[in-house]
Amino acid sequence: MRFLSLPAIAYLLVLFYLPFLIVIFYSFGFPNEFTVGNYEIVTNPIFLKVFLNSLLIAALTTVICLILAYPVAYYIALKSEKKNLLLMLVILPFWINFLLRTYALMTILSPLGMMFTFQAVIIGMVYDYLPFMILPLYASLEKINRSQLEASYAFGATPLKTFLKVTLPLSKPGIVAGVILVFVPSLGEFVVPAMLGGTVATVGTLTWDLFLRYHDWWRGSALSVIYIAIVFFSLYLYIKRAGKLEL
Amino acid sequence: MIKFFVASVFIFLYLPIFYVIVASFFDVKGFTLKWYEQLFQSKAIIVAFYNSLTLALISTAISVILGTLAAYSFVRYKMRSESLFYTPIIIPEITEALSLLLFYNLLSFPMGFYSVLLGHTAFNVAFVYVIVRARLEGFQRSLEDASLTLGANEVQTFLKVTLPLSMPGIVAAALIAFTLSWDNFIKTAFTTGPGFQTLPLIIWAQAARGVVSPSLNALTSLVLLVSLLMAYLYVRLSRKT
């Protein structure tokens, strides 16, 4: 009964893959004549500024998420007695769309007079992406065999040394997965900068504006193709290192 | 020390959500339901509520059927090219959304309920596939073999053995698909047409200007509580099995 998979395959081919092919066509000038001119946006100073800005936001978000998430994941995996409850609290935010969570954060930031700043964007990004960092870190820390830690102690290593020489290296796959899961989507994030950032422009807000405000689908498509290339390149690097993709 | 740090991070994660829900039940005089009463006096919001609910229900129904059948045949026949179903999960939503916009425009497909529905269903099919597939791999193939050996045909085996055993996975997938469609924003924004509104689009239209208001708190809480209800059902379901 292999044919049972045909409706789903056909659905995705028509409503996911084919549209994506059309984006590539548009980035080369379709339905007008072929051109690579749309990709010249990468040499445009405004675009470069927006791209560097996004890169900075994504990098800061990733670093702050990692610093906040590691102790949390470590605690849940190795120290906590209420593992299930805490794990549930990490997973619950995955069920709520960024739009709603960002609005919830707005109700706190707004009375504090912290809206429409670069800092507000960073707070919002960390707020939304933190669970994406905690979960893979938890997954790798949880797999650590406690006897390895005990061996380290038995041979006289201090807790700090045990952490640096045993725990941290063993959790590396989780760190890499978490960094990719946070960095890649936050590079193209739209909702947070649009709601909290005021005039802060990112790859996400630029994409939105090119499509829905200026109707410049051609350059918008080129921008998306570049972004997708970055996404796939990061995943490729990850899969090459880790052997396979685990979510 | 670490306990304090972990507690602070969880407060950071949950304070805004609690705050928006609590604030939606208060005005200067104290507890009130008036913000919710106001919501349901607005015809635009009632229509959007109906739209969001219909979209989520129909998209869930279609994606559960397509995704489950696909998961079944891929697992049982060890078919390749599974990445077909993983790409839609990995691709950033905004890219998927704009590609649909171009696709519909090229076909002159009318933008509105159906264009949004078809878009939501695309990522839901992928999610259902991944979740049901994990469940199907989790139980013993021998149960199906036993059924076949005892004379049931493939269709009977599927309906009487495979389907009931994979039901927890299917229900979990349905809950996730419903929620993804119910509070979806970016894909809806790119694929909707004039006059077709959903609750997240109404929230966006006001919140994008940075305005925080009690009625918006109520509307956001309403959408949020439905999503949390789905999450709660999901957790209960996974505890049982």
Chai-1 contact restraints between the chains, C-beta under 6 A:
chainA,res_idxA,chainB,res_idxB,connection_type,confidence,min_distance_angstrom,max_distance_angstrom,comment,restraint_id
A,M1,B,S73,contact,1.0,0.0,6.0,A-B,restraint_1
A,R2,B,S73,contact,1.0,0.0,6.0,A-B,restraint_2
A,R2,B,Y77,contact,1.0,0.0,6.0,A-B,restraint_3
A,L4,B,L69,contact,1.0,0.0,6.0,A-B,restraint_4
A,L4,B,S73,contact,1.0,0.0,6.0,A-B,restraint_5
A,S5,B,A70,contact,1.0,0.0,6.0,A-B,restraint_6
A,S5,B,S73,contact,1.0,0.0,6.0,A-B,restraint_7
A,S5,B,F74,contact,1.0,0.0,6.0,A-B,restraint_8
A,P7,B,L66,contact,1.0,0.0,6.0,A-B,restraint_9
A,A8,B,L66,contact,1.0,0.0,6.0,A-B,restraint_10
A,A8,B,A70,contact,1.0,0.0,6.0,A-B,restraint_11
A,A8,B,V125,contact,1.0,0.0,6.0,A-B,restraint_12
A,Y11,B,L66,contact,1.0,0.0,6.0,A-B,restraint_13
A,Y11,B,V125,contact,1.0,0.0,6.0,A-B,restraint_14
A,L15,B,L118,contact,1.0,0.0,6.0,A-B,restraint_15
A,L15,B,A122,contact,1.0,0.0,6.0,A-B,restraint_16
A,F16,B,P88,contact,1.0,0.0,6.0,A-B,restraint_17
A,F16,B,A122,contact,1.0,0.0,6.0,A-B,restraint_18
A,P19,B,S99,contact,1.0,0.0,6.0,A-B,restraint_19
A,P19,B,L100,contact,1.0,0.0,6.0,A-B,restraint_20
A,P19,B,F103,contact,1.0,0.0,6.0,A-B,restraint_21
A,F20,B,S99,contact,1.0,0.0,6.0,A-B,restraint_22
A,I22,B,L102,contact,1.0,0.0,6.0,A-B,restraint_23
A,I22,B,F103,contact,1.0,0.0,6.0,A-B,restraint_24
A,V23,B,S99,contact,1.0,0.0,6.0,A-B,restraint_25
A,Y26,B,L102,contact,1.0,0.0,6.0,A-B,restraint_26
A,L68,B,V9,contact,1.0,0.0,6.0,A-B,restraint_27
A,P71,B,I2,contact,1.0,0.0,6.0,A-B,restraint_28
A,P71,B,F5,contact,1.0,0.0,6.0,A-B,restraint_29
A,V72,B,V6,contact,1.0,0.0,6.0,A-B,restraint_30
A,V72,B,V9,contact,1.0,0.0,6.0,A-B,restraint_31
A,Y75,B,I2,contact,1.0,0.0,6.0,A-B,restraint_32
A,Y75,B,V6,contact,1.0,0.0,6.0,A-B,restraint_33
A,M88,B,V235,contact,1.0,0.0,6.0,A-B,restraint_34
A,L89,B,F10,contact,1.0,0.0,6.0,A-B,restraint_35
A,L92,B,A231,contact,1.0,0.0,6.0,A-B,restraint_36
A,W95,B,T179,contact,1.0,0.0,6.0,A-B,restraint_37
A,W95,B,S227,contact,1.0,0.0,6.0,A-B,restraint_38
A,W95,B,A231,contact,1.0,0.0,6.0,A-B,restraint_39
A,I96,B,L224,contact,1.0,0.0,6.0,A-B,restraint_40
A,I96,B,S227,contact,1.0,0.0,6.0,A-B,restraint_41
A,N97,B,D183,contact,1.0,0.0,6.0,A-B,restraint_42
A,N97,B,F185,contact,1.0,0.0,6.0,A-B,restraint_43
A,L99,B,F185,contact,1.0,0.0,6.0,A-B,restraint_44
A,L99,B,P200,contact,1.0,0.0,6.0,A-B,restraint_45
A,L100,B,T220,contact,1.0,0.0,6.0,A-B,restraint_46
A,L100,B,V223,contact,1.0,0.0,6.0,A-B,restraint_47
A,L100,B,L224,contact,1.0,0.0,6.0,A-B,restraint_48
A,Y103,B,A207,contact,1.0,0.0,6.0,A-B,restraint_49
A,Y103,B,T220,contact,1.0,0.0,6.0,A-B,restraint_50
A,A104,B,P16,contact,1.0,0.0,6.0,A-B,restraint_51
A,A104,B,I17,contact,1.0,0.0,6.0,A-B,restraint_52
A,A104,B,V20,contact,1.0,0.0,6.0,A-B,restraint_53
A,L105,B,P16,contact,1.0,0.0,6.0,A-B,restraint_54
A,M106,B,V212,contact,1.0,0.0,6.0,A-B,restraint_55
A,T107,B,Y19,contact,1.0,0.0,6.0,A-B,restraint_56
A,T107,B,V20,contact,1.0,0.0,6.0,A-B,restraint_57
A,T107,B,V212,contact,1.0,0.0,6.0,A-B,restraint_58
A,I108,B,P16,contact,1.0,0.0,6.0,A-B,restraint_59
A,I108,B,Y19,contact,1.0,0.0,6.0,A-B,restraint_60
A,S110,B,V212,contact,1.0,0.0,6.0,A-B,restraint_61
A,M115,B,G210,contact,1.0,0.0,6.0,A-B,restraint_62
A,P185,B,P92,contact,1.0,0.0,6.0,A-B,restraint_63
A,G188,B,P92,contact,1.0,0.0,6.0,A-B,restraint_64
A,F190,B,I94,contact,1.0,0.0,6.0,A-B,restraint_65
A,M195,B,A207,contact,1.0,0.0,6.0,A-B,restraint_66
A,T207,B,I94,contact,1.0,0.0,6.0,A-B,restraint_67
A,F211,B,L98,contact,1.0,0.0,6.0,A-B,restraint_68
A,S224,B,T95,contact,1.0,0.0,6.0,A-B,restraint_69
A,I228,B,T95,contact,1.0,0.0,6.0,A-B,restraint_70
